Amino acid sequence: MQSIDITLIKMITNHYWIKRDAIVSKIEHKGRTFFNKFEKINEPLNFQVIKDHNEGKIIAAHSLISASDKVENIVFDYNGRTPERFWHRAQLLLREEGYINFTAYETKTPGHLHLYVHKGHTTLNEGYQLANKLSALLSQRLAKEWRVFPTLELPRDFNILTLPYKVYQKERGASWSKHM
């Protein structure tokens, strides 16, 4: 992944997470027990970490929620079998809802996508509401084969995503938006 790709998703870069082979921590949340295999590294996410991730030496992840409870992106973690159909439906829905900046990235698993909807400095509660709203609207048109972030269903330390590998498709303020 090139550095220009990172700027498209406004990633929180003051820390990152690395996946370990053993369980790092155990978290109780809403009556459920979560076992965390990602260790938080309190160092800036730099080019070397991204390079090691792309080469498969490590699995790195980034947080979606900042320390000041702000969310930059609403993210769909699509794990279905038809990424083309998902991308087509999602982009139509997002345009209809007035979002003009969003990017889909390929993950390690072929056919799986991370769709980042660029919202910008949004409060955490508003981020939860927007994520649920967009997911509900999209599920009216497609069988639900995704998870949406940020989510209240997971502990804060689980609102992370592995770094994407390469751009699948992107939408950046198309010329048609001025006519809406």
VMD Tcl script that builds the backbone (N, CA, C; Angstrom):
set m [mol new atoms 540]
animate dup $m
set s [atomselect $m all]
$s set {name element resname resid chain x y z} {
  {N N MET 1 A 0.849 -1.172 0.000}
  {CA C MET 1 A 0.000 0.000 0.000}
  {C C MET 1 A 0.894 1.233 0.000}
  {N N GLN 2 A 0.606 2.166 -0.853}
  {CA C GLN 2 A 1.403 3.372 -0.925}
  {C C GLN 2 A 0.915 4.384 0.098}
  {N N SER 3 A 1.772 5.343 0.431}
  {CA C SER 3 A 1.410 6.336 1.433}
  {C C SER 3 A 0.209 7.162 1.006}
  {N N ILE 4 A 0.003 7.368 -0.286}
  {CA C ILE 4 A -1.151 8.133 -0.750}
  {C C ILE 4 A -2.446 7.410 -0.400}
  {N N ASP 5 A -2.440 6.092 -0.395}
  {CA C ASP 5 A -3.627 5.322 -0.057}
  {C C ASP 5 A -4.032 5.536 1.393}
  {N N ILE 6 A -3.076 5.725 2.273}
  {CA C ILE 6 A -3.374 5.943 3.685}
  {C C ILE 6 A -4.061 7.281 3.882}
  {N N THR 7 A -3.660 8.287 3.148}
  {CA C THR 7 A -4.270 9.604 3.314}
  {C C THR 7 A -5.730 9.610 2.883}
  {N N LEU 8 A -6.133 8.669 2.073}
  {CA C LEU 8 A -7.520 8.601 1.641}
  {C C LEU 8 A -8.463 8.237 2.785}
  {N N ILE 9 A -7.961 7.537 3.811}
  {CA C ILE 9 A -8.858 7.074 4.867}
  {C C ILE 9 A -8.654 7.751 6.213}
  {N N LYS 10 A -7.797 8.757 6.314}
  {CA C LYS 10 A -7.591 9.510 7.551}
  {C C LYS 10 A -7.481 8.588 8.772}
  {N N MET 11 A -6.503 7.757 8.728}
  {CA C MET 11 A -6.265 6.758 9.765}
  {C C MET 11 A -5.688 7.389 11.030}
  {N N ILE 12 A -6.045 6.860 12.174}
  {CA C ILE 12 A -5.444 7.284 13.438}
  {C C ILE 12 A -4.062 6.646 13.492}
  {N N THR 13 A -3.019 7.490 13.502}
  {CA C THR 13 A -1.662 6.966 13.349}
  {C C THR 13 A -0.773 7.167 14.572}
  {N N ASN 14 A -1.322 7.638 15.695}
  {CA C ASN 14 A -0.466 7.841 16.865}
  {C C ASN 14 A -0.191 6.538 17.617}
  {N N HIS 15 A -0.892 5.458 17.248}
  {CA C HIS 15 A -0.622 4.123 17.776}
  {C C HIS 15 A -1.141 3.102 16.760}
  {N N TYR 16 A -0.804 1.855 16.959}
  {CA C TYR 16 A -1.294 0.791 16.083}
  {C C TYR 16 A -1.366 -0.498 16.886}
  {N N TRP 17 A -1.856 -1.545 16.282}
  {CA C TRP 17 A -2.035 -2.839 16.930}
  {C C TRP 17 A -1.308 -3.904 16.124}
  {N N ILE 18 A -0.720 -4.873 16.793}
  {CA C ILE 18 A -0.068 -6.004 16.130}
  {C C ILE 18 A -0.699 -7.293 16.644}
  {N N LYS 19 A -1.009 -8.179 15.700}
  {CA C LYS 19 A -1.597 -9.467 16.075}
  {C C LYS 19 A -0.506 -10.395 16.592}
  {N N ARG 20 A -0.776 -11.003 17.726}
  {CA C ARG 20 A 0.141 -11.960 18.350}
  {C C ARG 20 A -0.430 -13.366 18.220}
  {N N ASP 21 A 0.423 -14.363 18.443}
  {CA C ASP 21 A -0.018 -15.758 18.358}
  {C C ASP 21 A -0.813 -16.190 19.589}
  {N N ALA 22 A -0.562 -15.546 20.708}
  {CA C ALA 22 A -1.236 -15.897 21.956}
  {C C ALA 22 A -2.246 -14.811 22.332}
  {N N ILE 23 A -3.097 -15.125 23.271}
  {CA C ILE 23 A -4.086 -14.169 23.753}
  {C C ILE 23 A -3.373 -13.110 24.591}
  {N N VAL 24 A -3.596 -11.852 24.248}
  {CA C VAL 24 A -2.943 -10.736 24.920}
  {C C VAL 24 A -3.746 -10.278 26.129}
  {N N SER 25 A -5.069 -10.214 25.977}
  {CA C SER 25 A -5.922 -9.772 27.076}
  {C C SER 25 A -7.302 -10.399 26.979}
  {N N LYS 26 A -8.010 -10.332 28.089}
  {CA C LYS 26 A -9.369 -10.861 28.184}
  {C C LYS 26 A -10.245 -9.698 28.639}
  {N N ILE 27 A -11.339 -9.439 27.908}
  {CA C ILE 27 A -12.196 -8.294 28.191}
  {C C ILE 27 A -13.634 -8.759 28.376}
  {N N GLU 28 A -14.261 -8.292 29.455}
  {CA C GLU 28 A -15.688 -8.525 29.690}
  {C C GLU 28 A -16.450 -7.325 29.139}
  {N N HIS 29 A -17.473 -7.590 28.320}
  {CA C HIS 29 A -18.253 -6.494 27.736}
  {C C HIS 29 A -19.679 -6.971 27.519}
  {N N LYS 30 A -20.622 -6.303 28.169}
  {CA C LYS 30 A -22.051 -6.604 28.023}
  {C C LYS 30 A -22.348 -8.086 28.217}
  {N N GLY 31 A -21.766 -8.670 29.253}
  {CA C GLY 31 A -22.044 -10.063 29.587}
  {C C GLY 31 A -21.330 -11.083 28.719}
  {N N ARG 32 A -20.437 -10.646 27.874}
  {CA C ARG 32 A -19.682 -11.555 27.012}
  {C C ARG 32 A -18.204 -11.408 27.312}
  {N N THR 33 A -17.453 -12.464 27.043}
  {CA C THR 33 A -16.008 -12.443 27.239}
  {C C THR 33 A -15.336 -12.423 25.869}
  {N N PHE 34 A -14.427 -11.467 25.690}
  {CA C PHE 34 A -13.680 -11.334 24.442}
  {C C PHE 34 A -12.214 -11.602 24.727}
  {N N PHE 35 A -11.586 -12.361 23.852}
  {CA C PHE 35 A -10.165 -12.644 23.967}
  {C C PHE 35 A -9.440 -11.888 22.858}
  {N N ASN 36 A -8.548 -11.019 23.247}
  {CA C ASN 36 A -7.868 -10.137 22.303}
  {C C ASN 36 A -6.499 -10.697 21.922}
  {N N LYS 37 A -6.264 -10.863 20.620}
  {CA C LYS 37 A -4.962 -11.306 20.137}
  {C C LYS 37 A -4.146 -10.150 19.577}
  {N N PHE 38 A -4.698 -8.939 19.633}
  {CA C PHE 38 A -3.982 -7.762 19.146}
  {C C PHE 38 A -3.402 -7.003 20.324}
  {N N GLU 39 A -2.132 -6.652 20.217}
  {CA C GLU 39 A -1.442 -5.883 21.247}
  {C C GLU 39 A -1.295 -4.442 20.774}
  {N N LYS 40 A -1.660 -3.501 21.646}
  {CA C LYS 40 A -1.553 -2.088 21.313}
  {C C LYS 40 A -0.096 -1.643 21.439}
  {N N ILE 41 A 0.403 -1.005 20.394}
  {CA C ILE 41 A 1.764 -0.470 20.371}
  {C C ILE 41 A 1.637 1.055 20.393}
  {N N ASN 42 A 2.111 1.677 21.456}
  {CA C ASN 42 A 1.990 3.126 21.613}
  {C C ASN 42 A 3.126 3.878 20.928}
  {N N GLU 43 A 3.270 3.626 19.661}
  {CA C GLU 43 A 4.230 4.311 18.805}
  {C C GLU 43 A 3.502 4.690 17.526}
  {N N PRO 44 A 3.973 5.718 16.827}
  {CA C PRO 44 A 3.301 6.111 15.587}
  {C C PRO 44 A 3.345 5.008 14.525}
  {N N LEU 45 A 2.255 4.894 13.805}
  {CA C LEU 45 A 2.179 3.970 12.673}
  {C C LEU 45 A 3.037 4.571 11.566}
  {N N ASN 46 A 4.121 3.884 11.208}
  {CA C ASN 46 A 5.043 4.439 10.216}
  {C C ASN 46 A 5.102 3.564 8.964}
  {N N PHE 47 A 5.867 4.033 8.008}
  {CA C PHE 47 A 5.972 3.345 6.726}
  {C C PHE 47 A 6.534 1.933 6.879}
  {N N GLN 48 A 7.485 1.728 7.786}
  {CA C GLN 48 A 8.096 0.408 7.964}
  {C C GLN 48 A 7.068 -0.617 8.460}
  {N N VAL 49 A 6.193 -0.199 9.372}
  {CA C VAL 49 A 5.146 -1.100 9.873}
  {C C VAL 49 A 4.199 -1.471 8.741}
  {N N ILE 50 A 3.827 -0.490 7.941}
  {CA C ILE 50 A 2.936 -0.741 6.804}
  {C C ILE 50 A 3.607 -1.677 5.798}
  {N N LYS 51 A 4.885 -1.454 5.542}
  {CA C LYS 51 A 5.637 -2.302 4.604}
  {C C LYS 51 A 5.697 -3.746 5.121}
  {N N ASP 52 A 6.010 -3.919 6.414}
  {CA C ASP 52 A 6.057 -5.267 7.004}
  {C C ASP 52 A 4.691 -5.947 6.922}
  {N N HIS 53 A 3.626 -5.177 7.110}
  {CA C HIS 53 A 2.268 -5.720 7.011}
  {C C HIS 53 A 1.980 -6.196 5.583}
  {N N ASN 54 A 2.326 -5.374 4.605}
  {CA C ASN 54 A 2.085 -5.733 3.203}
  {C C ASN 54 A 2.895 -6.943 2.758}
  {N N GLU 55 A 4.091 -7.109 3.340}
  {CA C GLU 55 A 4.934 -8.248 2.991}
  {C C GLU 55 A 4.552 -9.502 3.758}
  {N N GLY 56 A 3.598 -9.410 4.681}
  {CA C GLY 56 A 3.121 -10.571 5.427}
  {C C GLY 56 A 3.972 -10.929 6.631}
  {N N LYS 57 A 4.910 -10.073 7.024}
  {CA C LYS 57 A 5.748 -10.350 8.191}
  {C C LYS 57 A 4.971 -10.176 9.488}
  {N N ILE 58 A 4.044 -9.218 9.501}
  {CA C ILE 58 A 3.201 -8.973 10.668}
  {C C ILE 58 A 1.777 -8.709 10.187}
  {N N ILE 59 A 0.835 -8.757 11.120}
  {CA C ILE 59 A -0.521 -8.312 10.839}
  {C C ILE 59 A -0.756 -7.108 11.730}
  {N N ALA 60 A -0.900 -5.938 11.097}
  {CA C ALA 60 A -1.090 -4.693 11.836}
  {C C ALA 60 A -2.514 -4.195 11.641}
  {N N ALA 61 A -2.999 -3.488 12.654}
  {CA C ALA 61 A -4.350 -2.932 12.609}
  {C C ALA 61 A -4.307 -1.492 13.106}
  {N N HIS 62 A -5.364 -0.762 12.789}
  {CA C HIS 62 A -5.470 0.621 13.251}
  {C C HIS 62 A -6.796 0.815 13.974}
  {N N SER 63 A -6.824 1.761 14.899}
  {CA C SER 63 A -8.031 2.077 15.657}
  {C C SER 63 A -8.966 2.927 14.811}
  {N N LEU 64 A -10.252 2.765 15.061}
  {CA C LEU 64 A -11.244 3.585 14.381}
  {C C LEU 64 A -11.752 4.714 15.264}
  {N N ILE 65 A -11.494 4.612 16.574}
  {CA C ILE 65 A -11.955 5.613 17.531}
  {C C ILE 65 A -10.735 6.305 18.127}
  {N N SER 66 A -10.704 7.631 18.069}
  {CA C SER 66 A -9.567 8.378 18.603}
  {C C SER 66 A -9.667 8.474 20.126}
  {N N ALA 67 A -8.594 8.938 20.741}
  {CA C ALA 67 A -8.560 9.103 22.198}
  {C C ALA 67 A -9.570 10.145 22.656}
  {N N SER 68 A -9.926 11.087 21.784}
  {CA C SER 68 A -10.898 12.123 22.141}
  {C C SER 68 A -12.322 11.754 21.715}
  {N N ASP 69 A -12.574 10.462 21.515}
  {CA C ASP 69 A -13.903 9.946 21.131}
  {C C ASP 69 A -14.428 10.544 19.836}
  {N N LYS 70 A -13.573 10.639 18.837}
  {CA C LYS 70 A -13.959 11.085 17.506}
  {C C LYS 70 A -13.782 9.934 16.525}
  {N N VAL 71 A -14.611 9.941 15.503}
  {CA C VAL 71 A -14.564 8.918 14.466}
  {C C VAL 71 A -14.361 9.623 13.134}
  {N N GLU 72 A -13.392 9.167 12.361}
  {CA C GLU 72 A -13.125 9.747 11.045}
  {C C GLU 72 A -13.862 8.998 9.929}
  {N N ASN 73 A -14.090 7.702 10.129}
  {CA C ASN 73 A -14.669 6.859 9.081}
  {C C ASN 73 A -15.730 5.929 9.654}
  {N N ILE 74 A -16.749 5.689 8.863}
  {CA C ILE 74 A -17.685 4.599 9.109}
  {C C ILE 74 A -17.200 3.495 8.174}
  {N N VAL 75 A -17.003 2.278 8.694}
  {CA C VAL 75 A -16.394 1.227 7.884}
  {C C VAL 75 A -17.291 -0.001 7.809}
  {N N PHE 76 A -17.503 -0.475 6.583}
  {CA C PHE 76 A -18.186 -1.743 6.341}
  {C C PHE 76 A -17.113 -2.801 6.114}
  {N N ASP 77 A -17.157 -3.865 6.905}
  {CA C ASP 77 A -16.245 -4.999 6.740}
  {C C ASP 77 A -17.038 -6.079 6.012}
  {N N TYR 78 A -16.941 -6.085 4.678}
  {CA C TYR 78 A -17.715 -7.005 3.849}
  {C C TYR 78 A -17.018 -8.353 3.745}
  {N N ASN 79 A -17.747 -9.421 4.102}
  {CA C ASN 79 A -17.187 -10.769 4.075}
  {C C ASN 79 A -18.034 -11.721 3.235}
  {N N GLY 80 A -18.658 -11.190 2.204}
  {CA C GLY 80 A -19.532 -12.011 1.365}
  {C C GLY 80 A -18.811 -12.598 0.165}
  {N N ARG 81 A -19.612 -13.013 -0.811}
  {CA C ARG 81 A -19.054 -13.690 -1.987}
  {C C ARG 81 A -19.127 -12.874 -3.267}
  {N N THR 82 A -19.841 -11.751 -3.212}
  {CA C THR 82 A -19.993 -10.938 -4.416}
  {C C THR 82 A -19.589 -9.491 -4.141}
  {N N PRO 83 A -18.284 -9.215 -4.081}
  {CA C PRO 83 A -17.846 -7.854 -3.759}
  {C C PRO 83 A -18.266 -6.818 -4.811}
  {N N GLU 84 A -18.369 -7.216 -6.070}
  {CA C GLU 84 A -18.778 -6.275 -7.109}
  {C C GLU 84 A -20.199 -5.787 -6.854}
  {N N ARG 85 A -21.076 -6.709 -6.516}
  {CA C ARG 85 A -22.468 -6.349 -6.239}
  {C C ARG 85 A -22.563 -5.473 -4.991}
  {N N PHE 86 A -21.822 -5.844 -3.954}
  {CA C PHE 86 A -21.813 -5.049 -2.727}
  {C C PHE 86 A -21.326 -3.631 -3.024}
  {N N TRP 87 A -20.220 -3.496 -3.745}
  {CA C TRP 87 A -19.672 -2.180 -4.063}
  {C C TRP 87 A -20.686 -1.351 -4.856}
  {N N HIS 88 A -21.317 -1.963 -5.852}
  {CA C HIS 88 A -22.286 -1.245 -6.676}
  {C C HIS 88 A -23.453 -0.729 -5.836}
  {N N ARG 89 A -24.049 -1.604 -5.037}
  {CA C ARG 89 A -25.184 -1.208 -4.182}
  {C C ARG 89 A -24.766 -0.172 -3.143}
  {N N ALA 90 A -23.614 -0.379 -2.539}
  {CA C ALA 90 A -23.156 0.532 -1.496}
  {C C ALA 90 A -22.885 1.919 -2.063}
  {N N GLN 91 A -22.252 2.001 -3.225}
  {CA C GLN 91 A -21.958 3.324 -3.776}
  {C C GLN 91 A -23.238 4.042 -4.175}
  {N N LEU 92 A -24.224 3.326 -4.690}
  {CA C LEU 92 A -25.498 3.968 -5.019}
  {C C LEU 92 A -26.173 4.506 -3.755}
  {N N LEU 93 A -26.179 3.704 -2.704}
  {CA C LEU 93 A -26.782 4.128 -1.440}
  {C C LEU 93 A -26.051 5.333 -0.852}
  {N N LEU 94 A -24.734 5.276 -0.839}
  {CA C LEU 94 A -23.962 6.365 -0.249}
  {C C LEU 94 A -24.144 7.667 -1.032}
  {N N ARG 95 A -24.182 7.586 -2.345}
  {CA C ARG 95 A -24.442 8.789 -3.146}
  {C C ARG 95 A -25.821 9.353 -2.834}
  {N N GLU 96 A -26.799 8.446 -2.750}
  {CA C GLU 96 A -28.173 8.843 -2.443}
  {C C GLU 96 A -28.266 9.537 -1.081}
  {N N GLU 97 A -27.461 9.088 -0.124}
  {CA C GLU 97 A -27.458 9.661 1.226}
  {C C GLU 97 A -26.577 10.909 1.330}
  {N N GLY 98 A -25.902 11.281 0.238}
  {CA C GLY 98 A -25.122 12.508 0.217}
  {C C GLY 98 A -23.650 12.346 0.535}
  {N N TYR 99 A -23.159 11.117 0.625}
  {CA C TYR 99 A -21.732 10.892 0.876}
  {C C TYR 99 A -21.018 10.843 -0.471}
  {N N ILE 100 A -19.961 11.650 -0.601}
  {CA C ILE 100 A -19.265 11.696 -1.888}
  {C C ILE 100 A -17.824 11.220 -1.789}
  {N N ASN 101 A -17.334 10.963 -0.583}
  {CA C ASN 101 A -15.969 10.467 -0.412}
  {C C ASN 101 A -15.992 9.126 0.308}
  {N N PHE 102 A -15.704 8.070 -0.413}
  {CA C PHE 102 A -15.615 6.740 0.182}
  {C C PHE 102 A -14.680 5.887 -0.656}
  {N N THR 103 A -14.044 4.931 0.004}
  {CA C THR 103 A -13.033 4.107 -0.648}
  {C C THR 103 A -13.180 2.664 -0.182}
  {N N ALA 104 A -13.106 1.719 -1.100}
  {CA C ALA 104 A -13.119 0.297 -0.762}
  {C C ALA 104 A -11.711 -0.254 -0.953}
  {N N TYR 105 A -11.272 -1.025 0.022}
  {CA C TYR 105 A -9.954 -1.653 -0.015}
  {C C TYR 105 A -10.088 -3.158 0.042}
  {N N GLU 106 A -9.176 -3.839 -0.618}
  {CA C GLU 106 A -9.123 -5.294 -0.540}
  {C C GLU 106 A -8.417 -5.698 0.742}
  {N N THR 107 A -8.848 -6.819 1.314}
  {CA C THR 107 A -8.203 -7.348 2.509}
  {C C THR 107 A -7.350 -8.542 2.102}
  {N N LYS 108 A -6.826 -9.238 3.086}
  {CA C LYS 108 A -5.980 -10.401 2.808}
  {C C LYS 108 A -6.775 -11.514 2.127}
  {N N THR 109 A -8.030 -11.673 2.527}
  {CA C THR 109 A -8.888 -12.711 1.958}
  {C C THR 109 A -9.477 -12.218 0.637}
  {N N PRO 110 A -9.278 -12.938 -0.460}
  {CA C PRO 110 A -9.834 -12.504 -1.750}
  {C C PRO 110 A -11.356 -12.372 -1.683}
  {N N GLY 111 A -11.867 -11.281 -2.237}
  {CA C GLY 111 A -13.312 -11.054 -2.271}
  {C C GLY 111 A -13.864 -10.327 -1.063}
  {N N HIS 112 A -13.056 -10.134 -0.043}
  {CA C HIS 112 A -13.502 -9.390 1.130}
  {C C HIS 112 A -13.027 -7.952 1.012}
  {N N LEU 113 A -13.876 -7.029 1.457}
  {CA C LEU 113 A -13.577 -5.603 1.319}
  {C C LEU 113 A -13.749 -4.864 2.638}
  {N N HIS 114 A -13.025 -3.768 2.775}
  {CA C HIS 114 A -13.264 -2.786 3.820}
  {C C HIS 114 A -13.676 -1.504 3.092}
  {N N LEU 115 A -14.915 -1.085 3.290}
  {CA C LEU 115 A -15.431 0.128 2.657}
  {C C LEU 115 A -15.415 1.248 3.686}
  {N N TYR 116 A -14.526 2.216 3.493}
  {CA C TYR 116 A -14.382 3.363 4.388}
  {C C TYR 116 A -15.224 4.514 3.857}
  {N N VAL 117 A -16.205 4.948 4.653}
  {CA C VAL 117 A -17.018 6.112 4.332}
  {C C VAL 117 A -16.420 7.268 5.118}
  {N N HIS 118 A -15.866 8.246 4.434}
  {CA C HIS 118 A -15.138 9.332 5.082}
  {C C HIS 118 A -16.117 10.369 5.613}
  {N N LYS 119 A -16.241 10.399 6.909}
  {CA C LYS 119 A -17.177 11.311 7.559}
  {C C LYS 119 A -16.472 12.508 8.152}
  {N N GLY 120 A -15.298 12.330 8.692}
  {CA C GLY 120 A -14.573 13.430 9.319}
  {C C GLY 120 A -15.079 13.698 10.721}
  {N N HIS 121 A -14.305 14.332 11.548}
  {CA C HIS 121 A -14.533 14.572 12.983}
  {C C HIS 121 A -15.983 14.420 13.430}
  {N N THR 122 A -16.402 13.211 13.634}
  {CA C THR 122 A -17.742 12.897 14.088}
  {C C THR 122 A -17.649 12.402 15.526}
  {N N THR 123 A -18.595 12.803 16.365}
  {CA C THR 123 A -18.583 12.303 17.738}
  {C C THR 123 A -18.848 10.807 17.713}
  {N N LEU 124 A -18.421 10.122 18.755}
  {CA C LEU 124 A -18.552 8.670 18.807}
  {C C LEU 124 A -20.015 8.227 18.757}
  {N N ASN 125 A -20.884 8.900 19.508}
  {CA C ASN 125 A -22.303 8.519 19.498}
  {C C ASN 125 A -22.923 8.727 18.122}
  {N N GLU 126 A -22.577 9.817 17.464}
  {CA C GLU 126 A -23.090 10.050 16.115}
  {C C GLU 126 A -22.537 8.997 15.155}
  {N N GLY 127 A -21.289 8.599 15.355}
  {CA C GLY 127 A -20.694 7.541 14.535}
  {C C GLY 127 A -21.433 6.224 14.679}
  {N N TYR 128 A -21.781 5.866 15.916}
  {CA C TYR 128 A -22.571 4.643 16.139}
  {C C TYR 128 A -23.911 4.738 15.411}
  {N N GLN 129 A -24.579 5.874 15.520}
  {CA C GLN 129 A -25.892 6.048 14.889}
  {C C GLN 129 A -25.800 5.992 13.372}
  {N N LEU 130 A -24.809 6.688 12.802}
  {CA C LEU 130 A -24.641 6.672 11.349}
  {C C LEU 130 A -24.309 5.275 10.836}
  {N N ALA 131 A -23.452 4.579 11.541}
  {CA C ALA 131 A -23.084 3.220 11.127}
  {C C ALA 131 A -24.310 2.311 11.109}
  {N N ASN 132 A -25.113 2.372 12.159}
  {CA C ASN 132 A -26.323 1.543 12.216}
  {C C ASN 132 A -27.327 1.930 11.142}
  {N N LYS 133 A -27.477 3.230 10.905}
  {CA C LYS 133 A -28.424 3.709 9.886}
  {C C LYS 133 A -28.007 3.238 8.495}
  {N N LEU 134 A -26.727 3.450 8.143}
  {CA C LEU 134 A -26.258 3.045 6.813}
  {C C LEU 134 A -26.340 1.531 6.624}
  {N N SER 135 A -26.013 0.783 7.666}
  {CA C SER 135 A -26.096 -0.673 7.583}
  {C C SER 135 A -27.543 -1.127 7.384}
  {N N ALA 136 A -28.471 -0.507 8.113}
  {CA C ALA 136 A -29.890 -0.867 7.966}
  {C C ALA 136 A -30.408 -0.534 6.571}
  {N N LEU 137 A -30.025 0.624 6.050}
  {CA C LEU 137 A -30.457 0.997 4.699}
  {C C LEU 137 A -29.906 0.037 3.654}
  {N N LEU 138 A -28.648 -0.335 3.794}
  {CA C LEU 138 A -28.034 -1.250 2.827}
  {C C LEU 138 A -28.614 -2.656 2.943}
  {N N SER 139 A -28.966 -3.062 4.158}
  {CA C SER 139 A -29.520 -4.414 4.332}
  {C C SER 139 A -30.917 -4.546 3.738}
  {N N GLN 140 A -31.566 -3.427 3.412}
  {CA C GLN 140 A -32.860 -3.493 2.718}
  {C C GLN 140 A -32.682 -3.922 1.266}
  {N N ARG 141 A -31.489 -3.746 0.729}
  {CA C ARG 141 A -31.233 -4.045 -0.686}
  {C C ARG 141 A -30.355 -5.273 -0.897}
  {N N LEU 142 A -29.618 -5.685 0.140}
  {CA C LEU 142 A -28.706 -6.828 0.021}
  {C C LEU 142 A -28.840 -7.727 1.244}
  {N N ALA 143 A -28.504 -8.992 1.046}
  {CA C ALA 143 A -28.391 -9.888 2.200}
  {C C ALA 143 A -27.214 -9.403 3.031}
  {N N LYS 144 A -27.372 -9.357 4.345}
  {CA C LYS 144 A -26.333 -8.778 5.203}
  {C C LYS 144 A -25.150 -9.732 5.320}
  {N N GLU 145 A -24.038 -9.333 4.690}
  {CA C GLU 145 A -22.796 -10.099 4.703}
  {C C GLU 145 A -21.650 -9.212 5.174}
  {N N TRP 146 A -21.922 -8.313 6.103}
  {CA C TRP 146 A -20.904 -7.371 6.566}
  {C C TRP 146 A -21.120 -7.054 8.040}
  {N N ARG 147 A -20.070 -6.474 8.609}
  {CA C ARG 147 A -20.145 -5.854 9.933}
  {C C ARG 147 A -19.827 -4.394 9.731}
  {N N VAL 148 A -20.370 -3.564 10.577}
  {CA C VAL 148 A -20.139 -2.133 10.435}
  {C C VAL 148 A -19.439 -1.616 11.697}
  {N N PHE 149 A -18.516 -0.689 11.485}
  {CA C PHE 149 A -17.747 -0.100 12.583}
  {C C PHE 149 A -17.864 1.409 12.524}
  {N N PRO 150 A -17.877 2.112 13.622}
  {CA C PRO 150 A -17.772 1.632 14.998}
  {C C PRO 150 A -19.079 0.967 15.438}
  {N N THR 151 A -18.967 0.091 16.415}
  {CA C THR 151 A -20.127 -0.613 16.921}
  {C C THR 151 A -20.098 -0.667 18.446}
  {N N LEU 152 A -21.273 -0.578 19.029}
  {CA C LEU 152 A -21.414 -0.690 20.487}
  {C C LEU 152 A -21.355 -2.136 20.945}
  {N N GLU 153 A -21.542 -3.077 20.014}
  {CA C GLU 153 A -21.571 -4.496 20.360}
  {C C GLU 153 A -20.209 -5.026 20.776}
  {N N LEU 154 A -19.148 -4.330 20.385}
  {CA C LEU 154 A -17.791 -4.755 20.705}
  {C C LEU 154 A -17.139 -3.763 21.668}
  {N N PRO 155 A -16.207 -4.242 22.486}
  {CA C PRO 155 A -15.458 -3.306 23.337}
  {C C PRO 155 A -14.673 -2.315 22.476}
  {N N ARG 156 A -14.328 -1.209 23.066}
  {CA C ARG 156 A -13.600 -0.153 22.350}
  {C C ARG 156 A -12.317 -0.679 21.704}
  {N N ASP 157 A -11.580 -1.551 22.394}
  {CA C ASP 157 A -10.336 -2.097 21.849}
  {C C ASP 157 A -10.559 -3.089 20.715}
  {N N PHE 158 A -11.802 -3.436 20.427}
  {CA C PHE 158 A -12.110 -4.311 19.308}
  {C C PHE 158 A -12.640 -3.525 18.108}
  {N N ASN 159 A -12.781 -2.219 18.231}
  {CA C ASN 159 A -13.170 -1.368 17.114}
  {C C ASN 159 A -11.906 -0.980 16.340}
  {N N ILE 160 A -11.225 -2.009 15.849}
  {CA C ILE 160 A -10.010 -1.861 15.058}
  {C C ILE 160 A -10.166 -2.677 13.784}
  {N N LEU 161 A -9.400 -2.315 12.770}
  {CA C LEU 161 A -9.394 -3.077 11.520}
  {C C LEU 161 A -7.965 -3.265 11.060}
  {N N THR 162 A -7.699 -4.424 10.456}
  {CA C THR 162 A -6.368 -4.643 9.894}
  {C C THR 162 A -6.143 -3.651 8.766}
  {N N LEU 163 A -4.904 -3.306 8.562}
  {CA C LEU 163 A -4.569 -2.360 7.498}
  {C C LEU 163 A -4.961 -2.958 6.148}
  {N N PRO 164 A -5.524 -2.137 5.279}
  {CA C PRO 164 A -5.896 -2.657 3.957}
  {C C PRO 164 A -4.667 -2.914 3.099}
  {N N TYR 165 A -4.839 -3.738 2.079}
  {CA C TYR 165 A -3.723 -4.093 1.218}
  {C C TYR 165 A -3.653 -3.255 -0.046}
  {N N LYS 166 A -4.775 -3.075 -0.740}
  {CA C LYS 166 A -4.751 -2.212 -1.922}
  {C C LYS 166 A -6.153 -1.684 -2.206}
  {N N VAL 167 A -6.197 -0.603 -2.948}
  {CA C VAL 167 A -7.473 0.035 -3.268}
  {C C VAL 167 A -8.269 -0.857 -4.217}
  {N N TYR 168 A -9.537 -1.061 -3.890}
  {CA C TYR 168 A -10.451 -1.789 -4.759}
  {C C TYR 168 A -11.142 -0.797 -5.697}
  {N N GLN 169 A -11.825 0.185 -5.119}
  {CA C GLN 169 A -12.468 1.266 -5.870}
  {C C GLN 169 A -12.539 2.479 -4.965}
  {N N LYS 170 A -12.592 3.661 -5.558}
  {CA C LYS 170 A -12.760 4.854 -4.741}
  {C C LYS 170 A -13.686 5.835 -5.430}
  {N N GLU 171 A -14.317 6.635 -4.618}
  {CA C GLU 171 A -15.232 7.668 -5.092}
  {C C GLU 171 A -14.817 8.960 -4.419}
  {N N ARG 172 A -14.524 9.973 -5.184}
  {CA C ARG 172 A -14.056 11.249 -4.640}
  {C C ARG 172 A -14.830 12.403 -5.245}
  {N N GLY 173 A -15.893 12.840 -4.610}
  {CA C GLY 173 A -16.598 14.046 -5.004}
  {C C GLY 173 A -16.831 14.183 -6.499}
  {N N ALA 174 A -17.643 13.322 -7.059}
  {CA C ALA 174 A -17.869 13.294 -8.502}
  {C C ALA 174 A -18.568 14.572 -8.984}
  {N N SER 175 A -18.424 14.846 -10.242}
  {CA C SER 175 A -18.981 16.065 -10.818}
  {C C SER 175 A -20.506 16.096 -10.768}
  {N N TRP 176 A -21.157 14.936 -10.723}
  {CA C TRP 176 A -22.612 14.892 -10.672}
  {C C TRP 176 A -23.146 15.436 -9.362}
  {N N SER 177 A -22.341 15.470 -8.291}
  {CA C SER 177 A -22.834 15.863 -6.970}
  {C C SER 177 A -23.275 17.320 -6.912}
  {N N LYS 178 A -22.749 18.178 -7.800}
  {CA C LYS 178 A -23.143 19.580 -7.769}
  {C C LYS 178 A -24.578 19.766 -8.278}
  {N N HIS 179 A -25.141 18.763 -8.941}
  {CA C HIS 179 A -26.504 18.859 -9.467}
  {C C HIS 179 A -27.544 18.310 -8.500}
  {N N MET 180 A -27.116 17.831 -7.341}
  {CA C MET 180 A -28.070 17.238 -6.391}
  {C C MET 180 A -28.709 18.316 -5.529}
}
mol reanalyze $m
mol bondsrecalc $m
mol representation Tube
mol addrep $m
